């Protein structure tokens, strides 16, 4: 009887040990699976093929919007920052969005007001890049919206190819002259391999 109890005890111990080993192995597989699915760490940028930047001087404290349309008709702008393989990283409203006040009262300002659109994949065909002067300088902390009001702001627009090496394919500085004005900066075409095929200034509205 004692021997039978001892054998029973040993059998249960072996079973529990084996169960612990199985649980440990499953835990390792679970950790590996989570590691492979973990999102990129903060500050790690997704791979981009092209950057389209619109930049204007701090002296022109206004709200300029960058609009980009791809060959499939997808459009990115402040109201839709993700569309197709395109992404708009930031809606700059001048000082209202880009200046920060520190606890000691110091105002932190960027070097310039900037909006950037990223092409994270290549869709061959024609892309359209437009600028829209959404609002003039803020009044008492509120963006002024007076369509047609005269306001002149030069905007530096660049289109930069990133792969396999960094090349600036387009670099111009068009001027917006009144609130609510929309202009076509360029309509450029890309090949299936991402090659730059040329640009066309023919106007095309992207406003809905």
C-alpha positions in Angstrom: 0.0 0.0 0.0 2.8 2.4 0.8 4.6 1.6 -2.4 1.3 2.3 -4.4 0.9 5.6 -2.7 4.5 6.5 -3.4 4.1 5.6 -7.1 1.0 7.7 -7.2 2.8 10.6 -5.7 5.7 10.3 -8.1 3.2 10.1 -11.1 1.5 13.3 -10.0 4.8 15.1 -9.5 5.9 14.1 -13.0 2.6 15.3 -14.5 2.9 18.7 -12.8 6.5 19.1 -13.9 5.6 18.3 -17.5 2.6 20.7 -17.3 4.9 23.5 -16.1 7.2 22.9 -19.0 4.4 23.1 -21.5 3.1 26.3 -19.9 6.6 27.8 -20.0 7.0 26.9 -23.7 3.6 28.4 -24.6 4.6 31.6 -22.7 7.8 31.9 -24.7 5.9 31.5 -28.0 3.4 34.1 -26.8 6.1 36.6 -26.0 7.7 36.0 -29.4 4.4 36.5 -31.2 3.8 39.8 -29.3 7.3 41.0 -30.2 6.8 40.4 -33.9 3.5 42.3 -33.8 4.7 45.2 -31.6 4.3 48.6 -33.2 7.4 50.7 -34.1 8.9 52.6 -31.2 8.2 56.3 -30.8 10.2 58.4 -33.2 10.6 55.6 -35.8 9.2 56.7 -39.1 7.5 54.5 -41.6 9.3 54.1 -44.9 8.5 56.9 -47.3 9.2 57.2 -51.1 8.5 60.9 -51.6 8.0 64.0 -49.3 6.0 67.0 -50.3 6.6 70.0 -48.1 4.9 73.5 -47.9 6.8 76.0 -45.8 6.1 79.7 -45.1 7.9 82.3 -42.9 6.9 83.1 -39.3 6.3 86.7 -40.4 3.2 85.4 -42.3 1.1 84.1 -39.4 -1.7 82.5 -41.3 -3.3 79.1 -42.1 -2.0 77.6 -45.4 -3.3 74.1 -46.3 -1.5 71.6 -48.4 -3.7 69.4 -50.6 -2.4 66.3 -52.5 -4.3 64.1 -54.9 -2.9 60.7 -56.2 -3.7 59.0 -59.6 -6.5 57.0 -58.0 -8.3 60.1 -56.8 -7.3 59.8 -53.1 -6.8 63.2 -51.5 -5.1 64.2 -48.3 -5.6 67.6 -46.6 -6.3 68.8 -43.0 -9.7 67.1 -43.0 -8.4 63.7 -44.2 -4.8 63.1 -43.2 -4.7 59.4 -44.4 -5.8 58.3 -47.9 -4.4 55.5 -50.0 -0.7 55.4 -49.5 -0.5 59.1 -48.6 -0.2 60.8 -45.2 -0.4 64.4 -44.0 1.7 64.7 -40.9 0.5 68.0 -39.5 -2.2 70.7 -40.0 -0.3 74.0 -39.4 -2.5 76.9 -38.4 0.4 79.3 -37.9 1.0 80.4 -34.3 -2.3 79.0 -33.2 -1.0 75.4 -33.6 2.7 75.7 -33.8 3.7 77.9 -30.9 4.0 76.7 -27.3 4.2 78.7 -24.0 6.4 77.3 -21.3 5.6 77.6 -17.6 8.1 80.4 -17.3 6.3 82.4 -20.0 8.8 81.7 -22.8 7.3 81.2 -26.2 8.8 78.3 -28.3 8.4 78.9 -32.0 9.4 76.7 -35.0 11.9 77.9 -37.6 9.0 78.1 -40.1 5.4 77.0 -40.4 5.3 73.7 -42.3 3.0 71.0 -43.6 4.4 67.8 -45.1 2.7 65.0 -47.1 4.3 61.6 -47.4 4.0 59.1 -50.2 4.6 55.7 -48.6 4.0 53.8 -51.7 4.2 54.4 -55.5 1.0 54.6 -57.5 2.1 55.3 -61.1 0.4 58.3 -62.8 -0.3 61.9 -62.1 -0.3 63.6 -58.7 -1.7 67.1 -58.0 -0.3 69.5 -55.4 -2.4 72.4 -54.4 -2.2 75.2 -51.7 -5.2 76.8 -50.1 -5.1 80.0 -47.9 -7.6 79.0 -45.4 -7.3 81.9 -43.0 -5.4 85.1 -42.4 -3.6 86.3 -39.2 -5.4 85.5 -35.9 -7.3 88.3 -34.2 -7.5 88.0 -30.4 -6.4 84.4 -30.6 -9.0 83.4 -33.2 -8.2 82.6 -36.8 -9.6 85.2 -39.2 -11.7 83.9 -42.1 -12.6 86.6 -44.5 -12.8 85.0 -48.0 -11.3 87.3 -50.6 -9.5 89.5 -48.1 -6.1 90.5 -49.5 -3.2 88.7 -47.9 0.1 87.9 -49.5 2.2 84.9 -48.4 5.0 83.2 -50.4 5.0 79.4 -49.8 8.1 77.3 -50.5 7.1 74.0 -52.0 9.5 71.1 -52.5 9.0 67.5 -53.7 11.8 65.2 -52.6 12.5 61.7 -53.8 14.0 59.6 -51.0 14.9 56.3 -52.7 17.4 55.0 -53.6 19.0 58.4 -52.8 17.6 61.8 -51.8 16.9 64.0 -54.8 14.9 67.3 -54.8 12.7 66.9 -58.0 10.7 70.1 -57.5 11.5 73.4 -55.8 9.4 76.5 -56.3 7.9 79.4 -54.2 4.4 80.3 -55.4 2.5 83.2 -53.8 -1.0 83.2 -52.3 -2.6 86.6 -52.5 -6.0 86.4 -50.8 -7.8 84.5 -48.2 -9.6 81.3 -49.5 -7.5 81.3 -52.7 -6.6 77.9 -54.1 -3.7 77.4 -56.5 -2.3 74.4 -58.2 1.5 74.3 -57.5 2.2 71.4 -59.9 0.8 68.2 -61.3 3.7 65.7 -61.5 3.8 62.1 -62.8 5.6 59.1 -61.5 6.5 55.8 -63.2 5.8 52.4 -61.7 9.4 52.3 -60.4 8.9 55.7 -58.6 10.9 57.6 -61.3 10.1 61.3 -61.8 8.5 61.7 -65.3 7.9 65.5 -65.3 5.5 68.2 -64.0 2.6 70.2 -65.5 1.3 73.5 -64.0 -2.2 73.2 -65.5 -4.6 74.2 -62.7 -7.0 71.7 -61.1 -9.2 72.4 -58.1 -9.2 69.8 -55.2 -11.8 71.6 -53.1 -14.9 69.4 -52.4 
